[in-house]
Amino acid sequence: MNELSSWVGRSQRSTETVDARLVRWLAATLDRTDLLDVRDGAPLPPAWHWAFFNAVEPMSALGRDGHPRKGGFLPATAQPRRMWAGSRLRWHGELRVGDTLERVSTILKCEAKRGRTGEMVLVTVGHQYRTRDALLLDDEHDIVYRDEASEEERRALAELAVQARRGEAPFERQGEIVHKVSVGPVQMFRYSAVTFNGHRIHYDRDYARDIEGYPGLVVHGPLIATMLLEFLQAQVAPGRSVERFEFRALRPTFDISPFALHAGAPAADGTVALWSTNNVGAVAMQATAVVC
C-alpha cells in the first residue's frame, strides 16, 4: 500500500492540437454526418476530447494487452487486466476544433482493494485541459487493474452469452426514453483507431475470449459514455449544453447482441439520469449529466 501511495501526486504535462481530420474520423465513427466536414473554430462535442492526448508508444513498449507497459506514468501493478471504470467531467469553457490545448495530468489516488473477483488496484488520474491561460475542462478518470479471470467469472460470462443469444431480455431498469444500439467490430475498430487505443479486448476476438475470458469483443467504456452524451443531446435534451457529466461502469457490454441507452426526463435543475443496459438487460453503466 505504501508503495502504491508513493505514486500519488505524480504529474505530467503535454500539448496537442484538436486536429479537424481526427474530429471528422470520429464523426464518421459515430454517424455524425453533420460534422463530416467540420472546420477549425467549431465547438468540440462533449467527450470527443478523448480522441486526443493518448499515449504514443512504439510496439516494443507495449504489454500483452496492447496497452503501453505500466511503470512509466502509471504504477507497475501486478494485475494484468485493465478497465476504464468511470470519469467525472466538468466544462468551464468550450473546446474548439483547431485549438492548441495543454493537458496537465496528476495521479490523485492509487490504492489496492479486494473485490468480489479478487485483488484490484484503483488509480484515479485528474486531467486539466487549458488553452492559453483559461481552464476549459476538468476530467477525472478512474482506472481499475484486475486479476486474471477466474473460472467462476468465465462460466458466468459464458452463460451471459447464451442468454444474450436466446433473444431479448427484460431491462433491469427502463428509462422514459430508450434507444437501442448495435455496435459491431468495424465501429469498435474505428473507435480504437481514432483514440489510438491498442487494447486488444476491443478488436482481437481470440485474445478477448482465450486470454481475458470474455464471450465477445468488449465495447469501450468511453464509447458507451460518448453514446450516452450523443443520445442526451439528440433525444433527451436537444439544444441544451452539457456542464457536467459523470459515469461509472458496473459491468461489461459485448458486441454479441444489441444493448440499450436509457434516460429520464431532465429535472428542474438540469440534472439528467442516464444509463446503459448490457446484452441481457442489466444496468452496465450508470451516468448523470447536468445541462443548461
C-alpha positions as CSV (number, residue, x, y, z in Angstrom):
1,M,0.0,0.0,0.0
2,N,2.8,2.4,0.9
3,E,4.5,1.7,-2.5
4,L,1.3,2.5,-4.3
5,S,0.7,5.7,-2.3
6,S,4.1,7.0,-3.4
7,W,2.6,7.4,-7.0
8,V,0.1,9.9,-5.8
9,G,1.0,13.4,-6.9
10,R,3.0,12.4,-9.9
11,S,2.3,14.8,-12.8
12,Q,2.9,15.1,-16.5
13,R,2.2,17.9,-19.0
14,S,1.5,17.6,-22.7
15,T,0.3,19.8,-25.6
16,E,-1.8,18.8,-28.6
17,T,-3.9,20.5,-31.3
18,V,-7.5,19.5,-31.8
19,D,-7.0,18.3,-35.4
20,A,-10.0,18.7,-37.7
21,R,-9.2,15.5,-39.6
22,L,-9.3,13.4,-36.4
23,V,-12.6,15.0,-35.4
24,R,-14.0,14.1,-38.9
25,W,-12.9,10.5,-38.3
26,L,-14.7,10.4,-35.0
27,A,-17.8,12.0,-36.6
28,A,-17.8,9.1,-39.2
29,T,-17.4,6.5,-36.4
30,L,-20.4,8.0,-34.5
31,D,-22.5,8.6,-37.6
32,R,-22.4,12.3,-37.0
33,T,-22.9,13.3,-40.7
34,D,-23.3,16.9,-39.7
35,L,-19.6,17.0,-38.7
36,L,-18.0,15.1,-41.6
37,D,-16.7,18.4,-43.0
38,V,-16.0,20.2,-39.6
39,R,-13.7,23.1,-39.8
40,D,-11.4,24.9,-37.3
41,G,-13.4,27.0,-34.8
42,A,-16.3,24.6,-34.5
43,P,-17.2,23.5,-30.9
44,L,-15.9,20.1,-30.0
45,P,-18.8,17.9,-28.8
46,P,-18.7,16.6,-25.2
47,A,-16.2,13.7,-24.6
48,W,-14.7,13.9,-28.0
49,H,-11.5,15.2,-26.4
50,W,-10.8,11.5,-25.5
51,A,-9.6,11.2,-29.1
52,F,-6.6,13.3,-28.2
53,F,-3.7,13.2,-25.8
54,N,-3.4,9.4,-26.0
55,A,-0.1,7.7,-25.3
56,V,2.1,7.2,-28.4
57,E,4.5,4.4,-27.7
58,P,6.5,2.1,-30.1
59,M,5.4,-1.5,-30.5
60,S,8.4,-2.6,-28.3
61,A,6.9,-0.7,-25.3
62,L,3.5,-2.4,-25.4
63,G,2.3,-5.1,-23.0
64,R,0.5,-8.3,-23.9
65,D,-2.9,-6.5,-23.9
66,G,-1.8,-3.8,-26.4
67,H,-1.6,-1.0,-23.8
68,P,1.7,0.7,-23.0
69,R,3.5,-1.2,-20.3
70,K,2.9,0.0,-16.8
71,G,5.6,1.6,-14.7
72,G,6.0,4.9,-16.6
73,F,3.5,7.5,-15.5
74,L,1.1,4.8,-14.2
75,P,2.1,2.3,-11.5
76,A,3.5,-1.1,-12.4
77,T,0.7,-3.2,-10.8
78,A,0.7,-7.0,-10.8
79,Q,-2.9,-7.2,-12.1
80,P,-2.9,-7.8,-15.9
81,R,-6.4,-6.7,-16.9
82,R,-7.3,-3.1,-17.2
83,M,-10.7,-1.3,-17.2
84,W,-11.9,2.3,-17.6
85,A,-14.1,2.3,-14.5
86,G,-15.5,5.8,-14.7
87,S,-15.0,9.5,-15.1
88,R,-16.2,12.9,-13.7
89,L,-16.1,15.8,-16.1
90,R,-16.8,19.5,-15.7
91,W,-16.6,22.0,-18.5
92,H,-15.6,25.6,-17.7
93,G,-15.4,26.7,-21.3
94,E,-15.7,25.4,-24.8
95,L,-13.1,23.3,-26.5
96,R,-12.9,24.1,-30.2
97,V,-11.6,22.3,-33.3
98,G,-8.1,23.8,-34.2
99,D,-7.4,24.8,-30.6
100,T,-3.9,24.0,-29.2
101,L,-4.6,22.6,-25.7
102,E,-2.3,21.9,-22.8
103,R,-3.2,18.9,-20.6
104,V,-1.8,18.6,-17.1
105,S,-2.3,15.0,-15.7
106,T,-1.9,14.2,-12.0
107,I,-2.3,10.9,-10.1
108,L,-4.9,11.7,-7.4
109,K,-5.4,8.2,-5.9
110,C,-3.7,4.9,-6.1
111,E,-4.8,2.1,-3.8
112,A,-5.3,-1.6,-3.6
113,K,-8.7,-3.1,-2.9
114,R,-10.3,-6.6,-2.7
115,G,-13.5,-7.1,-4.7
116,R,-15.7,-10.0,-5.5
117,T,-13.5,-11.0,-8.4
118,G,-10.2,-10.8,-6.4
119,E,-7.4,-8.2,-5.8
120,M,-7.6,-5.0,-7.7
121,V,-5.8,-1.6,-7.9
122,L,-7.7,1.6,-8.4
123,V,-5.9,4.6,-9.9
124,T,-7.6,8.0,-10.3
125,V,-5.9,10.5,-12.7
126,G,-7.0,14.1,-12.8
127,H,-6.7,15.9,-16.2
128,Q,-7.0,19.6,-16.6
129,Y,-7.3,21.0,-20.2
130,R,-6.3,24.6,-20.9
131,T,-5.9,26.9,-23.8
132,R,-3.8,30.0,-23.4
133,D,-4.4,30.6,-19.7
134,A,-8.0,29.5,-19.5
135,L,-9.1,26.3,-17.8
136,L,-11.7,24.6,-20.1
137,L,-12.2,21.2,-18.7
138,D,-11.6,19.1,-15.5
139,D,-11.7,15.3,-16.2
140,E,-11.1,12.8,-13.5
141,H,-10.5,9.3,-14.9
142,D,-10.8,6.1,-12.8
143,I,-8.7,3.0,-13.9
144,V,-9.1,-0.4,-12.4
145,Y,-6.5,-3.1,-12.7
146,R,-7.9,-6.6,-12.1
147,D,-6.6,-10.2,-11.7
148,E,-6.9,-12.8,-14.4
149,A,-10.5,-14.0,-14.9
150,S,-11.4,-16.8,-12.5
151,E,-13.2,-20.0,-13.7
152,E,-16.3,-18.7,-12.0
153,E,-16.2,-15.4,-13.9
154,R,-15.6,-17.2,-17.2
155,R,-18.6,-19.5,-16.5
156,A,-20.8,-16.5,-15.7
157,L,-19.8,-14.7,-18.9
158,A,-20.4,-17.8,-21.0
159,E,-23.9,-18.1,-19.5
160,L,-24.4,-14.4,-20.3
161,A,-23.6,-15.1,-23.9
162,V,-26.0,-18.0,-24.1
163,Q,-28.8,-15.8,-22.6
164,A,-28.0,-12.9,-24.9
165,R,-28.2,-15.2,-28.0
166,R,-31.6,-16.5,-26.9
167,G,-33.1,-13.2,-27.6
168,E,-34.3,-10.0,-25.9
169,A,-34.3,-10.0,-22.1
170,P,-36.3,-7.5,-19.9
171,F,-34.5,-4.4,-18.8
172,E,-33.4,-4.3,-15.2
173,R,-34.3,-0.6,-15.3
174,Q,-36.1,1.1,-18.2
175,G,-35.8,4.8,-18.9
176,E,-38.5,7.2,-20.0
177,I,-36.6,7.4,-23.3
178,V,-34.8,4.3,-24.7
179,H,-32.5,4.0,-27.7
180,K,-31.4,0.5,-28.8
181,V,-27.8,0.2,-30.1
182,S,-25.9,-2.4,-32.1
183,V,-22.1,-2.0,-32.1
184,G,-20.0,-4.2,-34.3
185,P,-16.3,-4.9,-34.9
186,V,-15.9,-2.3,-37.6
187,Q,-17.2,0.6,-35.4
188,M,-15.2,-0.7,-32.5
189,F,-12.0,-0.9,-34.6
190,R,-12.6,2.6,-35.9
191,Y,-13.1,4.0,-32.3
192,S,-9.9,2.2,-31.2
193,A,-8.0,3.7,-34.2
194,V,-9.4,7.3,-33.7
195,T,-8.4,7.1,-30.0
196,F,-5.1,5.3,-30.7
197,N,-6.2,2.6,-28.2
198,G,-4.4,-0.6,-28.8
199,H,-6.3,-2.6,-26.1
200,R,-6.9,-5.9,-27.7
201,I,-10.2,-6.7,-26.0
202,H,-11.9,-4.3,-28.4
203,Y,-10.7,-5.8,-31.7
204,D,-8.9,-9.1,-31.2
205,R,-11.7,-11.6,-30.6
206,D,-9.3,-14.6,-30.0
207,Y,-7.4,-12.6,-27.3
208,A,-10.6,-11.3,-25.7
209,R,-12.0,-14.9,-25.5
210,D,-9.0,-17.1,-24.8
211,I,-6.8,-14.8,-22.6
212,E,-9.2,-12.5,-20.8
213,G,-12.2,-14.8,-20.7
214,Y,-14.8,-12.6,-22.4
215,P,-17.6,-14.0,-24.7
216,G,-17.0,-11.4,-27.4
217,L,-15.3,-8.1,-28.1
218,V,-15.7,-5.6,-25.2
219,V,-17.4,-2.4,-26.2
220,H,-15.2,0.5,-25.0
221,G,-16.5,2.2,-21.8
222,P,-15.7,5.7,-23.2
223,L,-17.5,4.8,-26.4
224,I,-20.7,3.9,-24.4
225,A,-20.3,7.1,-22.4
226,T,-19.9,9.1,-25.6
227,M,-23.0,7.5,-27.0
228,L,-24.9,8.4,-23.8
229,L,-23.9,12.0,-24.3
230,E,-24.9,11.9,-28.0
231,F,-28.2,10.4,-27.0
232,L,-28.7,13.1,-24.4
233,Q,-28.1,15.9,-26.8
234,A,-30.1,14.4,-29.7
235,Q,-33.1,12.9,-28.0
236,V,-33.3,13.8,-24.3
237,A,-32.3,17.5,-24.0
238,P,-31.8,18.8,-27.6
239,G,-30.4,22.4,-27.8
240,R,-29.0,22.3,-24.3
241,S,-25.3,22.4,-23.3
242,V,-23.6,19.9,-21.1
243,E,-22.0,21.4,-18.0
244,R,-21.1,18.2,-16.1
245,F,-21.1,14.5,-16.7
246,E,-20.1,11.5,-14.7
247,F,-20.3,7.8,-15.2
248,R,-19.4,4.6,-13.5
249,A,-19.0,1.3,-15.4
250,L,-20.7,-1.5,-13.5
251,R,-20.3,-4.5,-15.9
252,P,-19.0,-5.0,-19.4
253,T,-21.1,-5.0,-22.6
254,F,-20.1,-7.1,-25.7
255,D,-20.6,-7.0,-29.4
256,I,-22.6,-10.3,-29.4
257,S,-26.0,-8.7,-29.4
258,P,-27.7,-5.2,-29.2
259,F,-27.8,-3.2,-26.0
260,A,-29.7,0.0,-25.0
261,L,-29.3,3.6,-23.8
262,H,-31.8,5.0,-21.3
263,A,-32.6,8.4,-19.8
264,G,-35.0,10.0,-17.5
265,A,-36.5,13.4,-18.2
266,P,-34.4,16.4,-17.2
267,A,-35.1,17.7,-13.7
268,A,-35.8,21.4,-13.0
269,D,-32.1,21.9,-12.1
270,G,-30.9,20.4,-15.3
271,T,-29.9,17.1,-13.9
272,V,-30.5,14.1,-16.1
273,A,-30.2,10.4,-15.1
274,L,-28.6,8.3,-17.9
275,W,-27.7,4.6,-18.0
276,S,-26.9,1.8,-20.4
277,T,-28.1,-1.8,-20.2
278,N,-26.0,-4.7,-21.4
279,N,-26.7,-7.6,-23.7
280,V,-29.1,-9.2,-21.2
281,G,-30.8,-6.1,-19.9
282,A,-28.7,-5.5,-16.8
283,V,-27.5,-2.0,-16.0
284,A,-24.0,-1.7,-17.3
285,M,-23.1,2.0,-17.0
286,Q,-24.7,4.5,-14.6
287,A,-24.3,8.2,-15.5
288,T,-25.5,11.7,-14.5
289,A,-25.4,14.8,-16.6
290,V,-26.2,18.4,-15.9
291,V,-27.4,20.5,-18.8
292,C,-28.2,24.2,-19.1
